[in-house]
Amino acid sequence: MTDFFEMPDGRRIAFRLAESTAYDKHAPTIVFLPGYMSDMAGSKATALFDWAQENGHACLLLDYSGCGQSDGNFADGMLSRWRDEVLALIEAKVRGPVVLVGSSMGGWLMLLVGLALGERLAGMVGIAAAPDFSDWGYSAEQKTSLQSGETVLEDNPYGPEPTPTFAGFWTDAQAQRQLDAPIAIDCPVTLLHGQRDADVPWQTALRLAERLDSTKVLVQLVKDGDHRLSRPEDVARLLAIVEQHLLSA
């Protein structure tokens, strides 16, 4: 069932919460962070939520404002805005430690949320994590257009409509870059990335691993894996990774 959480300005954020039925009520809650233009109805989010329910684990899914069932316009979306929504939901609905699972852009947002959570952060799992894609993902011409306040449209391999990048999102994202300096996160981290990813270079996982302060960082490369990593074997691998993080937290 979908519930709604109201932010201070009145916008409603759609979410789903599976409560823990495990004996240890202090076990971590899994929080899934979707990618750009994605939502909690995606296949990986759904598989993770179903698995959590079947195994008694707490799990939180959400739609960022302007996405899915949440209020707002996608054109107003920004990393800092979505980070604040995630943190507000965690503060209101989650007790104890958190394991963040971030897909693509959600892997960048995972870092911003993790830094804010501090000691509550028990682990992170990145799926084709895409930190700093506002920097490396656009041509010089596109950056000039965005700096001028224009919207950049790109072919969308996952749907009929082009993928827009709005100037407000891009400007905010440039201020949230993480890969140019050490990242003060010290929890266990697993970074899962396909080597046939046409959207996010798999070398990004290695850059991120190097920047994280944590020494407990594992990079798993799937040689024939694409960006989505949504095949049954990919989802099974993801669930095994998340389970290991829960057991070791």
CYANA upper distance limits for C-alpha pairs under 8 A (distance plus 0.5 A):
  1 MET  CA     16 ARG  CA      6.91
  2 THR  CA     14 ALA  CA      6.94
  2 THR  CA     15 PHE  CA      6.18
  2 THR  CA     16 ARG  CA      5.64
  3 ASP  CA     14 ALA  CA      6.25
  3 ASP  CA     15 PHE  CA      5.88
  3 ASP  CA     16 ARG  CA      6.61
  4 PHE  CA     12 ARG  CA      6.27
  4 PHE  CA     13 ILE  CA      5.82
  4 PHE  CA     14 ALA  CA      5.02
  4 PHE  CA     15 PHE  CA      6.47
  4 PHE  CA     70 SER  CA      8.41
  5 PHE  CA     12 ARG  CA      5.88
  5 PHE  CA     13 ILE  CA      5.55
  5 PHE  CA     14 ALA  CA      6.98
  5 PHE  CA     15 PHE  CA      7.87
  5 PHE  CA     89 LEU  CA      7.72
  6 GLU  CA     10 GLY  CA      6.10
  6 GLU  CA     11 ARG  CA      6.19
  6 GLU  CA     12 ARG  CA      4.94
  6 GLU  CA     13 ILE  CA      6.77
  7 MET  CA     11 ARG  CA      5.98
  7 MET  CA     12 ARG  CA      6.74
  7 MET  CA     13 ILE  CA      7.87
  7 MET  CA     85 GLU  CA      7.95
  7 MET  CA     88 ALA  CA      8.21
 11 ARG  CA     65 SER  CA      8.23
 11 ARG  CA     70 SER  CA      8.37
 11 ARG  CA     71 ASP  CA      6.10
 11 ARG  CA     72 GLY  CA      7.40
 12 ARG  CA     65 SER  CA      8.18
 12 ARG  CA     70 SER  CA      6.34
 12 ARG  CA     71 ASP  CA      5.85
 13 ILE  CA     62 LEU  CA      7.68
 13 ILE  CA     63 ASP  CA      6.95
 13 ILE  CA     64 TYR  CA      7.18
 13 ILE  CA     65 SER  CA      6.67
 13 ILE  CA     69 GLN  CA      8.13
 13 ILE  CA     70 SER  CA      5.16
 13 ILE  CA     71 ASP  CA      6.90
 13 ILE  CA     85 GLU  CA      8.14
 14 ALA  CA     62 LEU  CA      6.20
 14 ALA  CA     63 ASP  CA      6.00
 14 ALA  CA     64 TYR  CA      8.28
 14 ALA  CA     68 GLY  CA      8.38
 14 ALA  CA     69 GLN  CA      6.22
 14 ALA  CA     70 SER  CA      5.37
 15 PHE  CA     40 MET  CA      8.41
 15 PHE  CA     60 LEU  CA      7.59
 15 PHE  CA     61 LEU  CA      5.94
 15 PHE  CA     62 LEU  CA      4.60
 15 PHE  CA     63 ASP  CA      6.87
 16 ARG  CA     60 LEU  CA      6.32
 16 ARG  CA     61 LEU  CA      5.64
 16 ARG  CA     62 LEU  CA      6.87
 17 LEU  CA     58 ALA  CA      7.78
 17 LEU  CA     59 CYS  CA      6.24
 17 LEU  CA     60 LEU  CA      5.12
 17 LEU  CA     61 LEU  CA      6.99
 18 ALA  CA     49 PHE  CA      7.89
 18 ALA  CA     52 ALA  CA      7.90
 18 ALA  CA     53 GLN  CA      6.67
 18 ALA  CA     57 HIS  CA      7.82
 18 ALA  CA     58 ALA  CA      5.59
 18 ALA  CA     59 CYS  CA      5.52
 18 ALA  CA     60 LEU  CA      6.99
 19 GLU  CA     53 GLN  CA      8.35
 19 GLU  CA     56 GLY  CA      8.06
 19 GLU  CA     57 HIS  CA      7.37
 19 GLU  CA     58 ALA  CA      5.11
 19 GLU  CA     59 CYS  CA      7.36
 20 SER  CA     25 LYS  CA      7.42
 20 SER  CA     29 THR  CA      8.44
 20 SER  CA     53 GLN  CA      8.45
 20 SER  CA     56 GLY  CA      5.70
 20 SER  CA     57 HIS  CA      5.17
 20 SER  CA     58 ALA  CA      4.72
 20 SER  CA     59 CYS  CA      8.35
 21 THR  CA     25 LYS  CA      8.28
 21 THR  CA     56 GLY  CA      5.10
 21 THR  CA     57 HIS  CA      7.09
 21 THR  CA     58 ALA  CA      8.21
 22 ALA  CA     27 ALA  CA      8.39
 22 ALA  CA     56 GLY  CA      5.88
 22 ALA  CA     57 HIS  CA      7.14
 26 HIS  CA     95 ARG  CA      8.15
 26 HIS  CA     96 GLY  CA      6.28
 26 HIS  CA     97 PRO  CA      7.77
 27 ALA  CA     57 HIS  CA      8.45
 27 ALA  CA     96 GLY  CA      7.78
 27 ALA  CA     97 PRO  CA      7.46
 27 ALA  CA    246 LEU  CA      7.81
 27 ALA  CA    249 ALA  CA      8.22
 28 PRO  CA     58 ALA  CA      7.74
 28 PRO  CA     96 GLY  CA      6.94
 28 PRO  CA     97 PRO  CA      5.14
 28 PRO  CA     98 VAL  CA      5.36
 28 PRO  CA     99 VAL  CA      6.63
 28 PRO  CA    122 ALA  CA      7.53
 28 PRO  CA    246 LEU  CA      6.98
 28 PRO  CA    249 ALA  CA      7.77
 29 THR  CA     57 HIS  CA      7.49
 29 THR  CA     58 ALA  CA      5.23
 29 THR  CA     59 CYS  CA      5.85
 29 THR  CA     60 LEU  CA      7.69
 29 THR  CA     94 VAL  CA      7.52
 29 THR  CA     95 ARG  CA      8.34
 29 THR  CA     96 GLY  CA      8.07
 29 THR  CA     97 PRO  CA      6.97
 29 THR  CA     98 VAL  CA      5.36
 29 THR  CA     99 VAL  CA      6.55
 30 ILE  CA     57 HIS  CA      8.23
 30 ILE  CA     58 ALA  CA      6.69
 30 ILE  CA     59 CYS  CA      5.00
 30 ILE  CA     60 LEU  CA      6.65
 30 ILE  CA     98 VAL  CA      6.51
 30 ILE  CA     99 VAL  CA      5.39
 30 ILE  CA    100 LEU  CA      6.48
 30 ILE  CA    101 VAL  CA      7.59
 31 VAL  CA     59 CYS  CA      6.31
 31 VAL  CA     60 LEU  CA      5.29
 31 VAL  CA     61 LEU  CA      6.69
 31 VAL  CA     98 VAL  CA      7.41
 31 VAL  CA     99 VAL  CA      6.72
 31 VAL  CA    100 LEU  CA      5.47
 31 VAL  CA    101 VAL  CA      6.54
 32 PHE  CA     45 ALA  CA      7.05
 32 PHE  CA     59 CYS  CA      8.28
 32 PHE  CA     60 LEU  CA      6.98
 32 PHE  CA     61 LEU  CA      6.00
 32 PHE  CA     62 LEU  CA      8.05
 32 PHE  CA    100 LEU  CA      6.64
 32 PHE  CA    101 VAL  CA      5.27
 32 PHE  CA    102 GLY  CA      6.43
 32 PHE  CA    103 SER  CA      8.48
 33 LEU  CA     61 LEU  CA      7.82
 33 LEU  CA     62 LEU  CA      7.93
 33 LEU  CA    100 LEU  CA      7.93
 33 LEU  CA    101 VAL  CA      6.57
 33 LEU  CA    102 GLY  CA      5.13
 33 LEU  CA    103 SER  CA      6.79
 33 LEU  CA    106 GLY  CA      5.27
 33 LEU  CA    107 GLY  CA      7.87
 33 LEU  CA    109 LEU  CA      7.89
 33 LEU  CA    110 MET  CA      7.51
 34 PRO  CA     38 SER  CA      6.18
 34 PRO  CA     39 ASP  CA      6.15
 34 PRO  CA     40 MET  CA      7.15
 34 PRO  CA     45 ALA  CA      8.02
 34 PRO  CA     63 ASP  CA      8.37
 34 PRO  CA    102 GLY  CA      6.80
 34 PRO  CA    103 SER  CA      5.91
 34 PRO  CA    104 SER  CA      7.92
 34 PRO  CA    105 MET  CA      7.72
 34 PRO  CA    106 GLY  CA      5.54
 35 GLY  CA     39 ASP  CA      7.91
 35 GLY  CA    102 GLY  CA      8.00
 35 GLY  CA    103 SER  CA      5.75
 35 GLY  CA    104 SER  CA      5.52
 35 GLY  CA    105 MET  CA      5.07
 35 GLY  CA    106 GLY  CA      5.24
 35 GLY  CA    107 GLY  CA      8.23
 36 TYR  CA    104 SER  CA      7.84
 36 TYR  CA    105 MET  CA      6.05
 36 TYR  CA    106 GLY  CA      7.82
 37 MET  CA     67 CYS  CA      7.12
 38 SER  CA     42 GLY  CA      7.48
 38 SER  CA     67 CYS  CA      7.45
 38 SER  CA     68 GLY  CA      8.00
 39 ASP  CA     62 LEU  CA      7.62
 39 ASP  CA     63 ASP  CA      5.61
 39 ASP  CA     64 TYR  CA      7.78
 39 ASP  CA     67 CYS  CA      6.71
 39 ASP  CA     68 GLY  CA      5.92
 40 MET  CA     45 ALA  CA      6.16
 40 MET  CA     46 THR  CA      7.46
 40 MET  CA     61 LEU  CA      6.28
 40 MET  CA     62 LEU  CA      6.13
 40 MET  CA     63 ASP  CA      6.24
 40 MET  CA     68 GLY  CA      7.89
 41 ALA  CA     45 ALA  CA      7.06
 41 ALA  CA     46 THR  CA      6.58
 41 ALA  CA     68 GLY  CA      8.36
 42 GLY  CA     46 THR  CA      6.56
 43 SER  CA     47 ALA  CA      6.51
 43 SER  CA    230 SER  CA      7.44
 44 LYS  CA     48 LEU  CA      6.56
 44 LYS  CA    230 SER  CA      6.94
 44 LYS  CA    235 VAL  CA      7.19
 45 ALA  CA     49 PHE  CA      6.63
 45 ALA  CA     61 LEU  CA      7.69
 46 THR  CA     50 ASP  CA      6.56
 47 ALA  CA     51 TRP  CA      6.57
 47 ALA  CA    235 VAL  CA      7.96
 48 LEU  CA     52 ALA  CA      6.57
 48 LEU  CA    239 LEU  CA      7.28
 49 PHE  CA     53 GLN  CA      6.72
 49 PHE  CA     59 CYS  CA      6.70
 49 PHE  CA     60 LEU  CA      8.25
 49 PHE  CA     61 LEU  CA      8.09
 50 ASP  CA     54 GLU  CA      6.69
 51 TRP  CA     55 ASN  CA      6.68
 51 TRP  CA    239 LEU  CA      8.25
 52 ALA  CA     56 GLY  CA      6.41
 52 ALA  CA     57 HIS  CA      5.17
 52 ALA  CA     58 ALA  CA      6.95
 52 ALA  CA     59 CYS  CA      6.81
 53 GLN  CA     57 HIS  CA      6.57
 53 GLN  CA     58 ALA  CA      7.86
 53 GLN  CA     59 CYS  CA      8.32
 62 LEU  CA     86 VAL  CA      8.40
 63 ASP  CA     67 CYS  CA      6.13
 63 ASP  CA     68 GLY  CA      6.08
 63 ASP  CA     69 GLN  CA      7.06
 63 ASP  CA     70 SER  CA      6.31
 64 TYR  CA     68 GLY  CA      8.03
 64 TYR  CA     70 SER  CA      6.98
 64 TYR  CA     82 TRP  CA      6.34
 64 TYR  CA     85 GLU  CA      7.70
 65 SER  CA     70 SER  CA      5.62
 65 SER  CA     71 ASP  CA      5.97
 65 SER  CA     72 GLY  CA      5.77
 65 SER  CA     73 ASN  CA      7.56
 65 SER  CA     74 PHE  CA      7.52
 65 SER  CA     77 GLY  CA      7.30
 65 SER  CA     82 TRP  CA      7.54
 66 GLY  CA     70 SER  CA      6.50
 66 GLY  CA     71 ASP  CA      6.21
 66 GLY  CA     72 GLY  CA      4.78
 66 GLY  CA     73 ASN  CA      4.74
 66 GLY  CA     74 PHE  CA      4.52
 66 GLY  CA     75 ALA  CA      8.01
 66 GLY  CA     76 ASP  CA      7.91
 66 GLY  CA     77 GLY  CA      7.14
 67 CYS  CA     71 ASP  CA      8.14
 67 CYS  CA     72 GLY  CA      8.23
 67 CYS  CA     73 ASN  CA      8.20
 67 CYS  CA     74 PHE  CA      6.78
 72 GLY  CA     76 ASP  CA      7.94
 73 ASN  CA     77 GLY  CA      7.61
 75 ALA  CA    166 PHE  CA      6.74
 75 ALA  CA    169 PHE  CA      8.38
 76 ASP  CA    168 GLY  CA      7.74
 76 ASP  CA    169 PHE  CA      7.95
 77 GLY  CA     81 ARG  CA      7.08
 77 GLY  CA     82 TRP  CA      7.54
 77 GLY  CA    168 GLY  CA      8.38
 77 GLY  CA    169 PHE  CA      6.71
 78 MET  CA     82 TRP  CA      6.66
 78 MET  CA    168 GLY  CA      7.51
 78 MET  CA    169 PHE  CA      5.12
 78 MET  CA    170 TRP  CA      8.39
 78 MET  CA    172 ASP  CA      6.82
 78 MET  CA    173 ALA  CA      7.61
 79 LEU  CA     83 ARG  CA      6.41
 79 LEU  CA    109 LEU  CA      7.12
 79 LEU  CA    169 PHE  CA      7.54
 79 LEU  CA    172 ASP  CA      7.30
 79 LEU  CA    173 ALA  CA      6.64
 79 LEU  CA    176 GLN  CA      8.19
 80 SER  CA     84 ASP  CA      6.74
 80 SER  CA    172 ASP  CA      7.58
 80 SER  CA    173 ALA  CA      8.40
 80 SER  CA    176 GLN  CA      8.32
 81 ARG  CA     85 GLU  CA      6.95
 82 TRP  CA     86 VAL  CA      6.77
 82 TRP  CA    109 LEU  CA      8.47
 83 ARG  CA     87 LEU  CA      6.70
 83 ARG  CA    109 LEU  CA      6.93
 83 ARG  CA    112 LEU  CA      7.22
 83 ARG  CA    113 VAL  CA      6.42
 84 ASP  CA     88 ALA  CA      6.51
 85 GLU  CA     89 LEU  CA      6.74
 86 VAL  CA     90 ILE  CA      6.70
 86 VAL  CA    113 VAL  CA      7.87
 87 LEU  CA     91 GLU  CA      6.53
 87 LEU  CA    113 VAL  CA      7.19
 87 LEU  CA    116 ALA  CA      8.47
 87 LEU  CA    117 LEU  CA      8.40
 88 ALA  CA     92 ALA  CA      6.65
 89 LEU  CA     93 LYS  CA      6.23
 89 LEU  CA     94 VAL  CA      7.99
 90 ILE  CA     94 VAL  CA      5.41
 90 ILE  CA     95 ARG  CA      8.36
 91 GLU  CA     95 ARG  CA      8.26
 96 GLY  CA    120 ARG  CA      7.11
 97 PRO  CA    119 GLU  CA      8.41
 97 PRO  CA    120 ARG  CA      5.00
 97 PRO  CA    121 LEU  CA      6.33
 97 PRO  CA    122 ALA  CA      6.21
 98 VAL  CA    120 ARG  CA      6.50
 98 VAL  CA    121 LEU  CA      5.67
 98 VAL  CA    122 ALA  CA      5.95
 98 VAL  CA    123 GLY  CA      7.49
 99 VAL  CA    121 LEU  CA      6.83
 99 VAL  CA    122 ALA  CA      5.88
 99 VAL  CA    123 GLY  CA      5.12
 99 VAL  CA    124 MET  CA      6.04
 99 VAL  CA    125 VAL  CA      8.18
 99 VAL  CA    245 HIS  CA      8.02
 99 VAL  CA    246 LEU  CA      8.04
100 LEU  CA    110 MET  CA      6.84
100 LEU  CA    114 GLY  CA      8.07
100 LEU  CA    121 LEU  CA      8.22
100 LEU  CA    123 GLY  CA      6.86
100 LEU  CA    124 MET  CA      5.26
100 LEU  CA    125 VAL  CA      6.74
101 VAL  CA    106 GLY  CA      8.30
101 VAL  CA    107 GLY  CA      7.81
101 VAL  CA    110 MET  CA      7.59
101 VAL  CA    124 MET  CA      6.33
101 VAL  CA    125 VAL  CA      5.15
101 VAL  CA    126 GLY  CA      6.40
101 VAL  CA    127 ILE  CA      8.03
102 GLY  CA    106 GLY  CA      4.71
102 GLY  CA    107 GLY  CA      4.51
102 GLY  CA    108 TRP  CA      7.89
102 GLY  CA    109 LEU  CA      7.69
102 GLY  CA    110 MET  CA      6.05
102 GLY  CA    124 MET  CA      8.30
102 GLY  CA    125 VAL  CA      6.85
102 GLY  CA    126 GLY  CA      5.53
102 GLY  CA    127 ILE  CA      6.58
102 GLY  CA    129 ALA  CA      7.32
103 SER  CA    107 GLY  CA      5.59
103 SER  CA    126 GLY  CA      6.57
103 SER  CA    127 ILE  CA      5.11
103 SER  CA    128 ALA  CA      6.62
103 SER  CA    129 ALA  CA      6.35
104 SER  CA    108 TRP  CA      7.70
104 SER  CA    126 GLY  CA      8.15
104 SER  CA    127 ILE  CA      6.63
104 SER  CA    128 ALA  CA      5.50
104 SER  CA    129 ALA  CA      4.84
104 SER  CA    130 ALA  CA      5.44
104 SER  CA    200 VAL  CA      8.34
105 MET  CA    109 LEU  CA      6.87
105 MET  CA    129 ALA  CA      6.84
105 MET  CA    130 ALA  CA      5.72
105 MET  CA    131 PRO  CA      7.26
106 GLY  CA    110 MET  CA      6.31
106 GLY  CA    129 ALA  CA      7.44
106 GLY  CA    130 ALA  CA      8.17
107 GLY  CA    111 LEU  CA      7.26
107 GLY  CA    125 VAL  CA      8.48
107 GLY  CA    126 GLY  CA      5.74
107 GLY  CA    127 ILE  CA      7.22
107 GLY  CA    128 ALA  CA      7.78
107 GLY  CA    129 ALA  CA      4.64
107 GLY  CA    130 ALA  CA      6.38
107 GLY  CA    131 PRO  CA      7.09
108 TRP  CA    112 LEU  CA      7.38
108 TRP  CA    129 ALA  CA      6.74
108 TRP  CA    130 ALA  CA      6.15
108 TRP  CA    131 PRO  CA      4.73
108 TRP  CA    132 ASP  CA      7.71
109 LEU  CA    113 VAL  CA      6.65
109 LEU  CA    131 PRO  CA      8.35
110 MET  CA    114 GLY  CA      6.32
110 MET  CA    124 MET  CA      8.05
110 MET  CA    126 GLY  CA      8.43
111 LEU  CA    115 LEU  CA      6.60
112 LEU  CA    116 ALA  CA      7.02
112 LEU  CA    176 GLN  CA      8.40
113 VAL  CA    117 LEU  CA      6.70
114 GLY  CA    118 GLY  CA      7.06
114 GLY  CA    121 LEU  CA      6.56
114 GLY  CA    185 ILE  CA      7.71
115 LEU  CA    184 ALA  CA      7.43
115 LEU  CA    185 ILE  CA      6.92
117 LEU  CA    121 LEU  CA      6.25
118 GLY  CA    185 ILE  CA      8.49
121 LEU  CA    187 CYS  CA      7.36
122 ALA  CA    187 CYS  CA      6.43
122 ALA  CA    188 PRO  CA      7.69
122 ALA  CA    249 ALA  CA      6.36
123 GLY  CA    187 CYS  CA      5.82
123 GLY  CA    188 PRO  CA      5.50
123 GLY  CA    189 VAL  CA      6.27
123 GLY  CA    245 HIS  CA      6.85
123 GLY  CA    249 ALA  CA      7.79
124 MET  CA    187 CYS  CA      7.88
124 MET  CA    188 PRO  CA      7.07
124 MET  CA    189 VAL  CA      5.26
124 MET  CA    190 THR  CA      6.91
125 VAL  CA    189 VAL  CA      6.31
125 VAL  CA    190 THR  CA      5.36
125 VAL  CA    191 LEU  CA      6.31
125 VAL  CA    192 LEU  CA      7.96
125 VAL  CA    241 ILE  CA      8.25
125 VAL  CA    242 VAL  CA      7.63
126 GLY  CA    189 VAL  CA      8.31
126 GLY  CA    190 THR  CA      6.79
126 GLY  CA    191 LEU  CA      5.12
126 GLY  CA    192 LEU  CA      6.40
127 ILE  CA    191 LEU  CA      6.77
127 ILE  CA    192 LEU  CA      5.47
127 ILE  CA    193 HIS  CA      6.53
127 ILE  CA    229 LEU  CA      8.17
128 ALA  CA    191 LEU  CA      7.89
128 ALA  CA    192 LEU  CA      6.58
128 ALA  CA    193 HIS  CA      5.17
128 ALA  CA    194 GLY  CA      7.47
128 ALA  CA    197 ASP  CA      8.41
128 ALA  CA    200 VAL  CA      7.22
128 ALA  CA    202 TRP  CA      7.92
128 ALA  CA    205 ALA  CA      8.00
128 ALA  CA    227 HIS  CA      6.74
128 ALA  CA    228 ARG  CA      8.09
129 ALA  CA    191 LEU  CA      7.85
129 ALA  CA    192 LEU  CA      8.45
129 ALA  CA    193 HIS  CA      8.11
129 ALA  CA    200 VAL  CA      8.22
129 ALA  CA    204 THR  CA      8.16
129 ALA  CA    205 ALA  CA      7.42
130 ALA  CA    200 VAL  CA      6.72
130 ALA  CA    204 THR  CA      7.63
131 PRO  CA    177 ARG  CA      7.46
131 PRO  CA    178 GLN  CA      7.26
131 PRO  CA    179 LEU  CA      7.73
131 PRO  CA    204 THR  CA      8.38
131 PRO  CA    208 LEU  CA      8.41
132 ASP  CA    136 TRP  CA      7.23
132 ASP  CA    173 ALA  CA      7.84
132 ASP  CA    174 GLN  CA      7.75
132 ASP  CA    176 GLN  CA      8.12
132 ASP  CA    177 ARG  CA      5.53
132 ASP  CA    178 GLN  CA      7.07
132 ASP  CA    179 LEU  CA      7.39
133 PHE  CA    137 GLY  CA      5.27
133 PHE  CA    138 TYR  CA      8.20
134 SER  CA    138 TYR  CA      7.05
134 SER  CA    170 TRP  CA      6.54
134 SER  CA    173 ALA  CA      6.72
134 SER  CA    174 GLN  CA      6.66
135 ASP  CA    174 GLN  CA      7.31
138 TYR  CA    142 GLN  CA      6.38
138 TYR  CA    143 LYS  CA      6.83
139 SER  CA    143 LYS  CA      6.73
140 ALA  CA    144 THR  CA      6.73
141 GLU  CA    145 SER  CA      6.90
142 GLN  CA    146 LEU  CA      6.73
142 GLN  CA    152 VAL  CA      7.13
143 LYS  CA    147 GLN  CA      6.50
144 THR  CA    148 SER  CA      6.76
145 SER  CA    149 GLY  CA      7.10
145 SER  CA    150 GLU  CA      5.80
145 SER  CA    151 THR  CA      7.79
145 SER  CA    152 VAL  CA      7.67
146 LEU  CA    150 GLU  CA      5.54
146 LEU  CA    151 THR  CA      6.77
146 LEU  CA    152 VAL  CA      7.34
146 LEU  CA    166 PHE  CA      7.71
146 LEU  CA    167 ALA  CA      5.38
146 LEU  CA    170 TRP  CA      7.49
146 LEU  CA    171 THR  CA      8.38
147 GLN  CA    167 ALA  CA      7.26
147 GLN  CA    171 THR  CA      7.96
148 SER  CA    167 ALA  CA      8.31
149 GLY  CA    166 PHE  CA      8.33
149 GLY  CA    167 ALA  CA      5.56
149 GLY  CA    168 GLY  CA      8.14
150 GLU  CA    166 PHE  CA      7.54
150 GLU  CA    167 ALA  CA      6.47
151 THR  CA    164 PRO  CA      7.06
151 THR  CA    165 THR  CA      6.21
151 THR  CA    166 PHE  CA      5.21
151 THR  CA    167 ALA  CA      6.38
152 VAL  CA    164 PRO  CA      6.15
152 VAL  CA    165 THR  CA      5.66
152 VAL  CA    166 PHE  CA      7.13
153 LEU  CA    162 PRO  CA      6.37
153 LEU  CA    163 THR  CA      6.03
153 LEU  CA    164 PRO  CA      5.03
153 LEU  CA    165 THR  CA      6.95
154 GLU  CA    162 PRO  CA      5.90
154 GLU  CA    163 THR  CA      5.62
154 GLU  CA    164 PRO  CA      6.98
155 ASP  CA    161 GLU  CA      8.24
155 ASP  CA    162 PRO  CA      5.45
155 ASP  CA    163 THR  CA      6.69
156 ASN  CA    160 PRO  CA      7.26
156 ASN  CA    161 GLU  CA      6.96
156 ASN  CA    162 PRO  CA      5.49
156 ASN  CA    163 THR  CA      5.88
165 THR  CA    169 PHE  CA      7.43
165 THR  CA    170 TRP  CA      7.43
166 PHE  CA    170 TRP  CA      6.84
167 ALA  CA    171 THR  CA      6.56
168 GLY  CA    172 ASP  CA      6.68
169 PHE  CA    173 ALA  CA      6.48
170 TRP  CA    174 GLN  CA      6.65
171 THR  CA    175 ALA  CA      7.22
172 ASP  CA    176 GLN  CA      7.12
173 ALA  CA    177 ARG  CA      7.11
178 GLN  CA    182 PRO  CA      8.28
178 GLN  CA    183 ILE  CA      7.29
179 LEU  CA    183 ILE  CA      8.25
179 LEU  CA    207 ARG  CA      7.62
179 LEU  CA    208 LEU  CA      7.00
179 LEU  CA    211 ARG  CA      6.90
181 ALA  CA    211 ARG  CA      7.10
182 PRO  CA    211 ARG  CA      5.25
182 PRO  CA    212 LEU  CA      6.48
182 PRO  CA    213 ASP  CA      6.97
183 ILE  CA    211 ARG  CA      6.16
183 ILE  CA    212 LEU  CA      5.25
183 ILE  CA    213 ASP  CA      6.33
184 ALA  CA    212 LEU  CA      7.03
184 ALA  CA    213 ASP  CA      5.99
184 ALA  CA    214 SER  CA      8.45
185 ILE  CA    212 LEU  CA      6.52
185 ILE  CA    213 ASP  CA      6.05
185 ILE  CA    214 SER  CA      6.52
186 ASP  CA    212 LEU  CA      7.78
186 ASP  CA    213 ASP  CA      5.97
186 ASP  CA    214 SER  CA      4.44
186 ASP  CA    215 THR  CA      7.80
186 ASP  CA    216 LYS  CA      8.26
187 CYS  CA    214 SER  CA      6.41
187 CYS  CA    216 LYS  CA      7.41
188 PRO  CA    214 SER  CA      7.33
188 PRO  CA    215 THR  CA      8.30
188 PRO  CA    216 LYS  CA      5.31
188 PRO  CA    217 VAL  CA      6.43
188 PRO  CA    245 HIS  CA      8.05
189 VAL  CA    214 SER  CA      8.24
189 VAL  CA    216 LYS  CA      6.75
189 VAL  CA    217 VAL  CA      5.21
189 VAL  CA    218 LEU  CA      6.77
190 THR  CA    217 VAL  CA      6.28
190 THR  CA    218 LEU  CA      5.23
190 THR  CA    219 VAL  CA      6.32
190 THR  CA    220 GLN  CA      7.85
190 THR  CA    241 ILE  CA      8.05
191 LEU  CA    205 ALA  CA      6.79
191 LEU  CA    209 ALA  CA      8.36
191 LEU  CA    217 VAL  CA      8.16
191 LEU  CA    218 LEU  CA      6.74
191 LEU  CA    219 VAL  CA      5.23
191 LEU  CA    220 GLN  CA      6.57
192 LEU  CA    205 ALA  CA      8.28
192 LEU  CA    219 VAL  CA      6.59
192 LEU  CA    220 GLN  CA      5.34
192 LEU  CA    221 LEU  CA      6.58
192 LEU  CA    222 VAL  CA      8.06
193 HIS  CA    197 ASP  CA      8.13
193 HIS  CA    202 TRP  CA      6.40
193 HIS  CA    205 ALA  CA      7.47
193 HIS  CA    219 VAL  CA      8.27
193 HIS  CA    220 GLN  CA      6.85
193 HIS  CA    221 LEU  CA      5.57
193 HIS  CA    222 VAL  CA      6.61
193 HIS  CA    225 GLY  CA      7.82
193 HIS  CA    227 HIS  CA      8.01
193 HIS  CA    229 LEU  CA      8.41
194 GLY  CA    202 TRP  CA      6.96
194 GLY  CA    221 LEU  CA      6.15
194 GLY  CA    222 VAL  CA      5.03
194 GLY  CA    223 LYS  CA      6.48
194 GLY  CA    224 ASP  CA      6.98
194 GLY  CA    225 GLY  CA      4.45
194 GLY  CA    226 ASP  CA      5.58
194 GLY  CA    227 HIS  CA      6.68
194 GLY  CA    229 LEU  CA      7.47
195 GLN  CA    201 PRO  CA      8.11
195 GLN  CA    202 TRP  CA      6.09
195 GLN  CA    221 LEU  CA      6.90
195 GLN  CA    222 VAL  CA      6.37
195 GLN  CA    223 LYS  CA      5.38
195 GLN  CA    224 ASP  CA      6.75
195 GLN  CA    225 GLY  CA      6.36
195 GLN  CA    226 ASP  CA      7.30
196 ARG  CA    223 LYS  CA      7.27
196 ARG  CA    224 ASP  CA      6.33
196 ARG  CA    225 GLY  CA      5.94
196 ARG  CA    226 ASP  CA      5.26
196 ARG  CA    227 HIS  CA      7.65
197 ASP  CA    201 PRO  CA      6.84
197 ASP  CA    202 TRP  CA      7.30
197 ASP  CA    225 GLY  CA      7.21
197 ASP  CA    226 ASP  CA      4.78
197 ASP  CA    227 HIS  CA      4.79
197 ASP  CA    228 ARG  CA      8.45
198 ALA  CA    226 ASP  CA      7.43
198 ALA  CA    227 HIS  CA      6.93
199 ASP  CA    227 HIS  CA      6.87
200 VAL  CA    204 THR  CA      7.66
200 VAL  CA    227 HIS  CA      7.53
202 TRP  CA    206 LEU  CA      7.99
202 TRP  CA    221 LEU  CA      8.19
203 GLN  CA    207 ARG  CA      6.95
204 THR  CA    208 LEU  CA      6.63
205 ALA  CA    209 ALA  CA      6.60
205 ALA  CA    219 VAL  CA      7.43
206 LEU  CA    210 GLU  CA      6.72
206 LEU  CA    219 VAL  CA      7.79
207 ARG  CA    211 ARG  CA      6.86
208 LEU  CA    212 LEU  CA      6.79
209 ALA  CA    217 VAL  CA      6.80
209 ALA  CA    218 LEU  CA      8.31
209 ALA  CA    219 VAL  CA      7.93
225 GLY  CA    229 LEU  CA      6.47
225 GLY  CA    234 ASP  CA      8.42
229 LEU  CA    234 ASP  CA      5.83
229 LEU  CA    235 VAL  CA      7.63
230 SER  CA    234 ASP  CA      6.17
230 SER  CA    235 VAL  CA      6.33
231 ARG  CA    235 VAL  CA      6.71
232 PRO  CA    236 ALA  CA      6.60
233 GLU  CA    237 ARG  CA      6.66
234 ASP  CA    238 LEU  CA      6.73
235 VAL  CA    239 LEU  CA      6.69
236 ALA  CA    240 ALA  CA      6.75
237 ARG  CA    241 ILE  CA      6.75
238 LEU  CA    242 VAL  CA      6.73
239 LEU  CA    243 GLU  CA      6.56
240 ALA  CA    244 GLN  CA      6.73
241 ILE  CA    245 HIS  CA      6.93
242 VAL  CA    246 LEU  CA      6.82
243 GLU  CA    247 LEU  CA      6.69
244 GLN  CA    248 SER  CA      6.65
245 HIS  CA    249 ALA  CA      6.49
